[in-house]
Amino acid sequence: MLADDGVPLVQSGVISPSIHLASTSLLKLIDFIADELPRWRDRPERKPATSETTLTSQFCAHMNSASRQSSWDFLQFRTEEPDEVVGGRKIDLVPAPSGCVVWINGRRHFDFDPLLPIECKRLPTPTGAKRDKLEYLYSRYSSTGGVDRFKEGHHGAGHALGAMIGFIQDGAITPWEKRLLLWTNTLARAKIGGWAVADRIALRRHDAALRLGVLQSRHARNAGLGNIELRHLWIEMN
């Protein structure tokens, strides 16, 4: 920025005025993200990809552009963001303030602070020696289980609301909902990792034309943490 005399102005540690959001604003943000998924998938200039990392990076770039042209223009999106509580853990995608302070429920968020932790997963899970077909929910071989990371407090321990994006690369939304219900019941019957029937993921909204689904689940957490609600945004890629 230049002053009137052409000399650069130096601003250090300056954040623009605060933005106060209602308690329901994060749910509206999730709706915004969900609505952008089909627009991102169908962009002709988007290069075809199947890798979870590439898809997440592409979507992050799209969201940074989309937010600038919306009422969410005070946000930025970042990938592979370190978890706020659990060291060494990284969250796939986060929205955060951009050049402002955002207040929600009396808590202030600077540009360093994720507003919402988002985990991204492919459906089905890619094959591999250490890959579990249940990996969207739980993995027998590692701590890569998507929902399980939230249940264990490995992701989003400082949040009561999180989200997951499911890139469906084979099949459709309704069959996948039924399949994950079966898997949840299997984990619950086997009494694995505190899983219960109450952990089921239920469809809330299904747009067959856009091939988009929004689902919901609620989970008890370990380590004295309160319950967490997850919104699952599923997009059929093919």
Summary of the structure (lengths in Angstrom):
residues: 238
radius of gyration: 19.0
end to end distance: 45.6
largest distance: 73.6
contacts: 701
relative contact order: 0.14
helix: 25%
strand: 28%
